[in-house]
Amino acid sequence: QVRLVESGGGLVQAGDSLRLSCAASGRTVNTYPMGWFRQAPGKEREFVASIDWSGRRTYYADSVKGRFTISRDNAQNTVYLQMNSLKPEDTAVYYCAAEGDRYGPPSLRLYDYDNWGQGTQVTVSS
């Protein structure tokens, strides 16, 4: 079982940047696709970005494409989400997740992920 811990959230103004980190422990996630999801109050959890085990393939939700960048440092067992040009509609709890399909392609589907962190709050004021 892997434990995922997100950090880096906070309160920022529109147009600012934040970098979220997701540190894995318990077992390595170096050979598993990883993803970021978010959930705003009263809304369902939605896909944000995902990355394959090598870091060469990434996918993004249309709403964040061009503003967010997902990356990973396998030596540190950590995944990142760089968020630029933040908007009030980006306000949500952001969750890191690990897929169960080793060496598989990065997924956009929530149910493909079987390990989740507790989340970190991102609040963007206008």
DSSP file (Angstrom, degrees, kcal/mol; ACC not computed):
  #  RESIDUE AA STRUCTURE BP1 BP2  ACC     N-H-->O    O-->H-N    N-H-->O    O-->H-N    TCO  KAPPA ALPHA  PHI   PSI    X-CA   Y-CA   Z-CA
    1    1 A Q              0   0    0      0, 0.0     2,-0.4     0, 0.0   114,-0.1   0.000 360.0 360.0 360.0 139.5    0.0    0.0    0.0
    2    2 A V        -     0   0    0     24,-0.2     2,-0.5    96,-0.1    24,-0.2  -0.836 360.0-147.5-107.3 143.3    1.2    3.5   -0.9
    3    3 A R  E     -A   25   0A   0     22,-3.3    22,-2.2    -2,-0.4     2,-0.5  -0.944  13.6-163.3-109.5 128.1    0.7    6.6    1.2
    4    4 A L  E     -A   24   0A   0     -2,-0.5   114,-0.5   112,-0.4     2,-0.5  -0.935   5.4-172.3-114.7 131.8    0.4    9.9   -0.7
    5    5 A V  E     -A   23   0A   0     18,-2.2    18,-2.5    -2,-0.5     2,-0.2  -0.970   8.2-156.5-127.9 118.0    0.7   13.3    1.0
    6    6 A E  E     +A   22   0A   0     -2,-0.5     2,-0.3    16,-0.2    16,-0.2  -0.603  18.5 165.5 -89.2 151.8    0.0   16.5   -0.9
    7    7 A S  E     +A   21   0A   0     14,-2.1    14,-2.6    -2,-0.2   113,-0.1  -0.966  39.8  69.6-154.0 166.9    1.4   19.9    0.0
    8    8 A G        +     0   0    0     -2,-0.3    11,-0.3     1,-0.3    14,-0.0   0.358  61.8 133.0 104.7  -5.1    1.8   23.3   -1.4
    9    9 A G        +     0   0    0     12,-0.1     2,-0.3     9,-0.1    -1,-0.3  -0.174  22.6 126.9 -71.4 171.9   -1.8   24.5   -1.4
   10   10 A G  E     -d  122   0B   0    111,-0.8   113,-2.8   110,-0.1     2,-0.6  -0.987  57.8 -57.9 167.8-170.8   -2.9   27.9   -0.1
   11   11 A L  E     +d  123   0B   0     -2,-0.3     2,-0.3   111,-0.2   113,-0.2  -0.903  56.8 158.8-104.6 122.5   -4.7   31.2   -0.6
   12   12 A V  E     -d  124   0B   0    111,-2.8   113,-2.9    -2,-0.6     2,-0.2  -0.847  36.9-106.1-135.1 170.6   -3.6   33.2   -3.6
   13   13 A Q  E >   -d  125   0B   0     -2,-0.3     3,-2.2   111,-0.2    73,-0.2  -0.628  50.6 -80.1 -96.1 159.0   -4.9   35.9   -5.9
   14   14 A A  T 3  S+     0   0    0    111,-2.3    73,-0.2     1,-0.3    -1,-0.1  -0.313 119.4  28.4 -56.1 135.8   -6.0   35.5   -9.5
   15   15 A G  T 3  S+     0   0    0     71,-3.0    70,-0.6     1,-0.3    -1,-0.3   0.207  96.3 117.7  95.1 -14.7   -3.0   35.4  -11.8
   16   16 A D    <   -     0   0    0     -3,-2.2    70,-2.3    70,-0.2    -1,-0.3  -0.159  57.1-125.9 -77.2 176.4   -0.7   33.9   -9.2
   17   17 A S        -     0   0    0     67,-0.2     2,-0.3    68,-0.2    67,-0.2  -0.900  20.6-176.6-124.5 153.8    1.1   30.6   -9.3
   18   18 A L  E     - B   0  83A   0     65,-2.3    65,-3.5    -2,-0.3     2,-0.5  -0.980  15.1-147.6-142.4 152.6    1.4   27.6   -6.9
   19   19 A R  E     - B   0  82A   0    -11,-0.3     2,-0.3    -2,-0.3    63,-0.2  -0.969  14.6-159.3-124.0 116.1    3.3   24.4   -7.0
   20   20 A L  E     - B   0  81A   0     61,-2.7    61,-2.2    -2,-0.5     2,-0.3  -0.696   5.5-159.5 -91.0 145.4    1.7   21.3   -5.5
   21   21 A S  E     -AB   7  80A   0    -14,-2.6   -14,-2.1    -2,-0.3     2,-0.4  -0.927   8.6-163.0-122.4 150.0    3.8   18.4   -4.4
   22   22 A C  E     -AB   6  79A   0     57,-2.2    57,-2.1    -2,-0.3     2,-0.5  -0.930  10.4-164.7-133.5 108.1    2.7   14.8   -3.8
   23   23 A A  E     -AB   5  78A   0    -18,-2.5   -18,-2.2    -2,-0.4     2,-0.4  -0.813   6.9-153.5 -98.1 130.4    5.2   12.7   -1.8
   24   24 A A  E     +A    4   0A   0     53,-2.4     2,-0.3    -2,-0.5   -20,-0.2  -0.804  18.6 167.2-104.3 142.9    4.7    8.9   -1.9
   25   25 A S  E     +A    3   0A   0    -22,-2.2   -22,-3.3    -2,-0.4     2,-0.5  -0.937  51.5  51.4-144.1 167.9    5.8    6.5    0.9
   26   26 A G  S    S+     0   0    0     -2,-0.3     2,-0.3   -24,-0.2   -24,-0.2  -0.304 120.5   8.6  96.8 -49.5    5.2    2.9    1.7
   27   27 A R  S    S-     0   0    0     -2,-0.5   -24,-0.2   -24,-0.1     2,-0.1  -0.972  91.0 -90.8-153.6 159.1    6.2    1.7   -1.7
   28   28 A T        -     0   0    0     -2,-0.3     3,-0.2     1,-0.1    -3,-0.1  -0.415  21.6-167.4 -71.3 145.3    7.6    3.3   -4.8
   29   29 A V    >   +     0   0    0     45,-0.1     3,-2.1     1,-0.1    -1,-0.1   0.194  57.0 113.6-109.7  12.6    5.3    4.8   -7.4
   30   30 A N  T 3  S+     0   0    0      1,-0.3    -1,-0.1    44,-0.2    44,-0.1   0.742  80.4  42.1 -59.8 -24.9    8.1    5.1   -9.9
   31   31 A T  T 3  S+     0   0    0     -3,-0.2    72,-3.3     2,-0.1    -1,-0.3   0.232 103.2  83.1-107.4  14.4    6.5    2.6  -12.2
   32   32 A Y  S <  S-     0   0    0     -3,-2.1    70,-0.1    70,-0.2     2,-0.1  -0.919  80.4-112.7-119.5 142.4    2.9    3.7  -11.9
   33   33 A P        -     0   0    0      0, 0.0    66,-2.5     0, 0.0     2,-0.3  -0.407  35.9-155.8 -64.3 149.2    1.0    6.5  -13.7
   34   34 A M  E     -FE  51  98B   0     17,-2.3    17,-2.6    64,-0.2     2,-0.3  -0.916  10.1-170.2-128.7 154.8    0.0    9.3  -11.4
   35   35 A G  E     -FE  50  97B   0     62,-2.6    62,-2.3    -2,-0.3     2,-0.4  -0.958  18.3-139.6-143.2 160.9   -2.7   11.9  -11.5
   36   36 A W  E     +FE  49  96B   0     13,-3.2    12,-2.4    -2,-0.3    13,-1.8  -0.981  24.6 175.0-118.6 135.1   -4.1   15.1  -10.0
   37   37 A F  E     -FE  47  95B   0     58,-2.7    58,-3.0    -2,-0.4     2,-0.3  -0.848  11.2-154.5-128.6 166.5   -7.8   15.6   -9.5
   38   38 A R  E     -FE  46  94B   0      8,-2.4     8,-3.3    -2,-0.3     2,-0.4  -0.991   6.0-160.0-144.9 155.2   -9.8   18.4   -7.8
   39   39 A Q  E     - E   0  93B   0     54,-2.2    54,-2.3    -2,-0.3     6,-0.2  -0.949   7.5-161.6-139.7 116.9  -13.1   18.8   -6.1
   40   40 A A    >   -     0   0    0      4,-0.4     3,-2.3    -2,-0.4    52,-0.1  -0.578  45.5 -75.7 -89.9 158.0  -14.8   22.1   -5.6
   41   41 A P  T 3  S+     0   0    0      0, 0.0    -1,-0.1     0, 0.0     3,-0.1  -0.288 118.7   6.5 -56.5 129.8  -17.6   22.6   -3.0
   42   42 A G  T 3  S+     0   0    0      1,-0.3     2,-0.3    -3,-0.1    -2,-0.0   0.519 113.7 100.2  77.4   4.8  -20.8   21.0   -4.2
   43   43 A K  S <  S-     0   0    0     -3,-2.3    -1,-0.3     1,-0.0     2,-0.1  -0.806  75.4-102.3-121.5 162.6  -19.2   19.5   -7.3
   44   44 A E        -     0   0    0     -2,-0.3    -4,-0.4     1,-0.1     2,-0.2  -0.423  47.6 -90.8 -77.5 156.8  -17.9   16.1   -8.2
   45   45 A R        -     0   0    0     -6,-0.2     2,-0.3    -2,-0.1    -6,-0.2  -0.483  52.4-163.7 -66.3 135.0  -14.2   15.2   -8.2
   46   46 A E  E     -F   38   0B   0     -8,-3.3    -8,-2.4    -2,-0.2     2,-0.1  -0.903  21.4-101.3-128.9 153.8  -12.8   16.0  -11.6
   47   47 A F  E     +F   37   0B   0     -2,-0.3   -10,-0.2   -10,-0.2     3,-0.1  -0.418  36.0 167.4 -68.7 140.6   -9.6   15.1  -13.6
   48   48 A V  E     -     0   0B   0    -12,-2.4    13,-2.5     1,-0.4     2,-0.3   0.670  60.0 -26.6-116.7 -56.0   -6.9   17.7  -13.8
   49   49 A A  E     -FG  36  60B   0    -13,-1.8   -13,-3.2    11,-0.2    -1,-0.4  -0.989  49.9-164.6-161.3 155.1   -3.7   16.1  -15.1
   50   50 A S  E     -FG  35  59B   0      9,-2.0     9,-2.1    -2,-0.3     2,-0.3  -0.975   2.9-162.9-145.7 160.8   -2.0   12.7  -15.3
   51   51 A I  E     -FG  34  58B   0    -17,-2.6   -17,-2.3    -2,-0.3     7,-0.2  -0.998  19.9-122.0-145.7 141.8    1.5   11.5  -16.2
   52   52 A D    >   -     0   0    0      5,-2.3     3,-0.7    -2,-0.3   -20,-0.1  -0.221  41.9 -93.6 -79.0 177.1    2.9    8.1  -17.1
   53   53 A W  T 3  S+     0   0    0     51,-0.5   -21,-0.2     1,-0.2    -1,-0.1   0.815 124.5  46.2 -63.5 -30.8    5.6    6.4  -15.2
   54   54 A S  T 3  S-     0   0    0    -23,-0.1    -1,-0.2    49,-0.1    20,-0.1   0.679 105.1-123.8 -86.4 -17.7    8.4    7.8  -17.3
   55   55 A G  S <  S+     0   0    0     -3,-0.7    -2,-0.1     2,-0.2    17,-0.1   0.411  85.0 107.1  89.4  -2.7    7.2   11.4  -17.4
   56   56 A R  S    S+     0   0    0      1,-0.1     2,-0.5    -5,-0.0    -3,-0.0   0.766  70.9  54.9 -83.8 -25.0    7.1   11.4  -21.2
   57   57 A R        +     0   0    0      2,-0.0    -5,-2.3     0, 0.0     2,-0.3  -0.934  64.5 168.5-114.9 129.9    3.3   11.2  -21.6
   58   58 A T  E     -G   51   0B   0     -2,-0.5     2,-0.3    -7,-0.2    -7,-0.2  -0.966  15.0-162.8-135.7 152.7    1.0   13.7  -19.9
   59   59 A Y  E     -G   50   0B   0     -9,-2.1    -9,-2.0    -2,-0.3     2,-0.3  -0.976   8.4-167.8-133.6 148.8   -2.7   14.6  -20.2
   60   60 A Y  E     -G   49   0B   0     -2,-0.3   -11,-0.2   -11,-0.2     2,-0.2  -0.975  27.1-111.0-136.1 148.4   -4.6   17.7  -19.1
   61   61 A A    >>  -     0   0    0    -13,-2.5     3,-1.6    -2,-0.3     4,-1.2  -0.507  36.2-118.1 -67.8 147.3   -8.2   18.7  -18.7
   62   62 A D  T 34 S+     0   0    0      1,-0.3     3,-0.2     2,-0.2    -1,-0.1   0.838 112.0  63.3 -57.3 -32.9   -9.1   21.4  -21.2
   63   63 A S  T 34 S+     0   0    0      1,-0.2    -1,-0.3     3,-0.0   -15,-0.0   0.691 114.4  30.2 -69.0 -18.1   -9.8   23.9  -18.4
   64   64 A V  T X> S+     0   0    0     -3,-1.6     3,-2.4   -16,-0.2     4,-2.3   0.470  84.8 127.2-117.9  -5.5   -6.1   23.8  -17.3
   65   65 A K  T 3< S+     0   0    0     -4,-1.2     4,-0.1     1,-0.3   -16,-0.0  -0.294  80.5  16.5 -59.3 132.5   -4.3   23.1  -20.5
   66   66 A G  T 34 S+     0   0    0      2,-0.5    -1,-0.3     1,-0.1     3,-0.1   0.252 125.8  58.6  88.6 -12.9   -1.6   25.7  -21.1
   67   67 A R  T <4 S+     0   0    0     -3,-2.4    17,-2.0     1,-0.2     2,-0.3   0.696  98.6  53.0-115.1 -33.6   -1.6   26.9  -17.5
   68   68 A F  E  <  -C   83   0A   0     -4,-2.3    -2,-0.5    15,-0.2     2,-0.4  -0.793  59.7-166.2-108.4 148.3   -0.8   23.7  -15.4
   69   69 A T  E     -C   82   0A   0     13,-2.4    13,-3.1    -2,-0.3     2,-0.4  -0.987   5.7-156.5-135.3 125.7    2.1   21.4  -15.8
   70   70 A I  E     +C   81   0A   0     -2,-0.4     2,-0.3    11,-0.2    11,-0.2  -0.808  24.1 159.3 -97.7 140.8    2.4   17.9  -14.2
   71   71 A S  E     -C   80   0A   0      9,-1.7     9,-3.0    -2,-0.4     2,-0.3  -0.938  21.6-147.6-150.1 170.8    5.8   16.4  -13.7
   72   72 A R  E     -C   79   0A   0     -2,-0.3     2,-0.5     7,-0.3     7,-0.2  -0.995  11.7-154.6-146.4 151.1    7.5   13.8  -11.6
   73   73 A D  E >>> -C   78   0A   0      5,-2.9     5,-1.8    -2,-0.3     3,-0.9  -0.899  12.2-173.5-122.8  97.4   10.8   13.1   -9.9
   74   74 A N  T 345S+     0   0    0     -2,-0.5     3,-0.4     1,-0.3   -44,-0.2   0.791  83.1  61.6 -67.1 -27.3   11.1    9.3   -9.6
   75   75 A A  T 345S+     0   0    0      1,-0.2    -1,-0.3    -3,-0.1   -45,-0.0   0.836 113.5  36.9 -65.2 -30.6   14.3    9.6   -7.6
   76   76 A Q  T <45S-     0   0    0     -3,-0.9   -52,-0.2     2,-0.2    -1,-0.2   0.410 106.0-127.3 -99.8  -0.4   12.3   11.5   -5.0
   77   77 A N  T  <5 +     0   0    0     -4,-0.6   -53,-2.4    -3,-0.4     2,-0.3   0.902  68.0 130.3  55.1  42.7    9.1    9.4   -5.4
   78   78 A T  E   < -BC  23  73A   0     -5,-1.8    -5,-2.9   -55,-0.2     2,-0.4  -0.959  46.5-158.3-134.5 144.1    7.3   12.7   -5.9
   79   79 A V  E     -BC  22  72A   0    -57,-2.1   -57,-2.2    -2,-0.3     2,-0.3  -0.935  15.5-158.6-120.1 145.6    4.8   14.2   -8.4
   80   80 A Y  E     -BC  21  71A   0     -9,-3.0    -9,-1.7    -2,-0.4     2,-0.4  -0.851  14.7-159.8-123.7 156.9    4.3   17.9   -8.9
   81   81 A L  E     -BC  20  70A   0    -61,-2.2   -61,-2.7    -2,-0.3     2,-0.6  -0.885  11.5-161.1-135.2 105.6    1.6   20.1  -10.3
   82   82 A Q  E     -BC  19  69A   0    -13,-3.1   -13,-2.4    -2,-0.4     2,-0.6  -0.772  10.6-166.4 -86.1 122.8    2.8   23.6  -11.3
   83   83 A M  E     +BC  18  68A   0    -65,-3.5   -65,-2.3    -2,-0.6     2,-0.3  -0.944   9.9 175.8-118.5 115.3   -0.2   25.9  -11.6
   84   84 A N        +     0   0    0    -17,-2.0   -67,-0.2    -2,-0.6   -68,-0.1  -0.736  60.1  21.3-113.2 163.1    0.2   29.2  -13.3
   85   85 A S  S    S-     0   0    0    -70,-0.6    -1,-0.2    -2,-0.3   -68,-0.2   0.900  84.7-158.3  48.4  49.6   -2.3   32.0  -14.1
   86   86 A L        -     0   0    0    -70,-2.3   -71,-3.0    -3,-0.2   -70,-0.2  -0.244   7.9-158.7 -64.4 145.8   -4.6   30.8  -11.5
   87   87 A K    >   -     0   0    0    -73,-0.2     3,-2.3    -3,-0.1     4,-0.2  -0.844  31.7-110.1-121.4 157.1   -8.3   31.7  -11.7
   88   88 A P  G >  S+     0   0    0      0, 0.0     3,-1.8     0, 0.0    36,-0.4   0.845 117.5  63.2 -55.6 -32.6  -11.1   31.8   -9.0
   89   89 A E  G 3  S+     0   0    0      1,-0.3   -49,-0.0    34,-0.1    -3,-0.0   0.558  89.0  69.4 -72.0  -6.0  -12.6   28.7  -10.7
   90   90 A D  G <  S+     0   0    0     -3,-2.3    -1,-0.3    34,-0.0     2,-0.2   0.514  70.6 121.6 -83.4  -5.9   -9.5   26.7   -9.9
   91   91 A T    <   +     0   0    0     -3,-1.8     2,-0.3    -4,-0.2    32,-0.2  -0.410  40.4 104.2 -62.0 124.1  -10.5   26.9   -6.2
   92   92 A A  E    S- H   0 122B   0     30,-2.0    30,-2.7    -2,-0.2     2,-0.5  -0.968  76.7 -78.7-178.7 171.0  -10.9   23.3   -4.9
   93   93 A V  E     -EH  39 121B   0    -54,-2.3   -54,-2.2    -2,-0.3     2,-0.5  -0.865  48.5-145.1 -88.2 128.3   -9.3   20.6   -2.9
   94   94 A Y  E     -EH  38 120B   0     26,-3.0    26,-1.9    -2,-0.5     2,-0.4  -0.839  14.4-164.2-102.9 130.2   -6.6   19.0   -5.0
   95   95 A Y  E     -E   37   0B   0    -58,-3.0   -58,-2.7    -2,-0.5     2,-0.3  -0.903  10.8-147.9-117.2 140.0   -5.9   15.3   -4.7
   96   96 A C  E     -E   36   0B   0     -2,-0.4    21,-2.3   -60,-0.2     2,-0.3  -0.806  23.5-177.0 -98.3 145.8   -3.0   13.2   -5.8
   97   97 A A  E     -EI  35 116B   0    -62,-2.3   -62,-2.6    -2,-0.3     2,-0.4  -0.995  19.4-144.5-147.3 150.6   -3.6    9.7   -6.9
   98   98 A A  E     -EI  34 115B   0     17,-2.3    16,-1.6    -2,-0.3    17,-1.3  -0.947  20.6-131.1-116.0 134.6   -1.7    6.6   -8.1
   99   99 A E  E     - I   0 113B   0    -66,-2.5    14,-0.2    -2,-0.4    13,-0.1  -0.356   7.6-137.8 -76.2 162.5   -3.0    4.1  -10.6
  100  100 A G  S    S+     0   0    0     12,-1.2     2,-1.0     1,-0.1    -1,-0.1   0.479  79.3  92.3 -96.7  -3.9   -2.9    0.4  -10.1
  101  101 A D  S >  S-     0   0    0     11,-0.3     3,-2.1     4,-0.1    -2,-0.1  -0.770  74.4-140.2 -98.6  97.2   -1.7   -0.5  -13.6
  102  102 A R  T 3  S-     0   0    0     -2,-1.0   -70,-0.2     1,-0.3    -2,-0.1  -0.302  82.9  -0.5 -59.7 133.7    2.1   -0.7  -13.5
  103  103 A Y  T 3  S+     0   0    0    -72,-3.3    -1,-0.3     1,-0.2   -71,-0.1   0.556 102.8 139.3  63.4  10.7    3.7    0.8  -16.6
  104  104 A G    <   -     0   0    0     -3,-2.1   -51,-0.5   -73,-0.2    -1,-0.2  -0.215  61.5 -85.6 -77.9 172.4    0.3    1.6  -18.0
  105  105 A P        -     0   0    0      0, 0.0     2,-0.2     0, 0.0    -1,-0.1  -0.421  53.6 -93.1 -73.1 154.1   -0.8    4.7  -19.8
  106  106 A P        -     0   0    0      0, 0.0     2,-0.3     0, 0.0   -54,-0.1  -0.495  46.7-142.1 -69.9 136.0   -1.9    7.7  -17.7
  107  107 A S        -     0   0    0     -2,-0.2   -48,-0.1   -56,-0.2   -56,-0.1  -0.660  23.1-159.7-102.8 154.0   -5.6    7.7  -17.2
  108  108 A L        +     0   0    0     -2,-0.3     2,-0.5   -61,-0.1   -61,-0.2   0.422  69.1  99.1-100.0  -4.3   -8.2   10.5  -17.1
  109  109 A R    >   -     0   0    0      1,-0.1     3,-1.6   -63,-0.1     4,-0.3  -0.731  66.4-146.5 -98.0 129.1  -10.7    8.3  -15.3
  110  110 A L  G >  S+     0   0    0     -2,-0.5     3,-1.7     1,-0.3    -1,-0.1   0.864  96.2  59.1 -57.4 -41.0  -11.1    8.6  -11.6
  111  111 A Y  G 3  S+     0   0    0      1,-0.3    -1,-0.3     3,-0.0    -2,-0.0   0.557  90.8  70.3 -75.1  -5.5  -11.9    4.9  -11.0
  112  112 A D  G <  S+     0   0    0     -3,-1.6   -12,-1.2   -13,-0.1     2,-0.5   0.571  86.5  81.2 -80.3  -8.9   -8.5    3.8  -12.5
  113  113 A Y  E <   +I   99   0B   0     -3,-1.7   -14,-0.3    -4,-0.3     3,-0.1  -0.846  51.0 175.8-103.1 129.0   -6.8    5.2   -9.5
  114  114 A D  E     +     0   0B   0    -16,-1.6     2,-0.4    -2,-0.5   -15,-0.2   0.423  63.6  58.2-116.0   1.5   -6.7    3.1   -6.4
  115  115 A N  E     -I   98   0B   0    -17,-1.3   -17,-2.3  -114,-0.1     2,-0.3  -0.996  64.0-179.4-132.8 130.6   -4.5    5.1   -4.0
  116  116 A W  E     -I   97   0B   0     -2,-0.4  -112,-0.4   -19,-0.2   -19,-0.2  -0.937  20.1-134.6-130.6 147.4   -5.4    8.7   -3.0
  117  117 A G        -     0   0    0    -21,-2.3  -112,-0.2    -2,-0.3     3,-0.1  -0.307  34.0-106.2 -84.9 179.9   -4.0   11.4   -0.8
  118  118 A Q        -     0   0    0   -114,-0.5  -113,-0.1     1,-0.2   -23,-0.1   0.623  61.8-120.0 -85.4 -14.6   -6.0   13.5    1.7
  119  119 A G        -     0   0    0    -23,-0.1     2,-0.4   -26,-0.0   -24,-0.2   0.032  12.7-118.6  96.7 156.6   -5.9   16.6   -0.5
  120  120 A T  E     - H   0  94B   0    -26,-1.9   -26,-3.0  -113,-0.1     2,-0.3  -1.000  27.3-119.3-135.7 135.8   -4.6   20.1   -0.2
  121  121 A Q  E     - H   0  93B   0     -2,-0.4  -111,-0.8   -28,-0.2     2,-0.5  -0.560  24.2-172.2 -81.1 131.8   -6.8   23.2   -0.4
  122  122 A V  E     -dH  10  92B   0    -30,-2.7   -30,-2.0    -2,-0.3     2,-0.5  -0.991   4.8-177.3-120.4 123.1   -6.2   25.8   -3.2
  123  123 A T  E     -d   11   0B   0   -113,-2.8  -111,-2.8    -2,-0.5     2,-0.6  -0.982   6.1-168.2-124.6 124.4   -8.2   29.0   -2.9
  124  124 A V  E     -d   12   0B   0     -2,-0.5     2,-0.3   -36,-0.4  -111,-0.2  -0.948   8.9-156.4-115.5 118.2   -7.9   31.7   -5.6
  125  125 A S  E      d   13   0B   0   -113,-2.9  -111,-2.3    -2,-0.6    -2,-0.0  -0.648 360.0 360.0 -93.8 151.0   -9.4   35.1   -4.8
  126  126 A S              0   0    0     -2,-0.3    -1,-0.1  -113,-0.2  -113,-0.1   0.437 360.0 360.0 -90.7 360.0  -10.5   37.5   -7.5
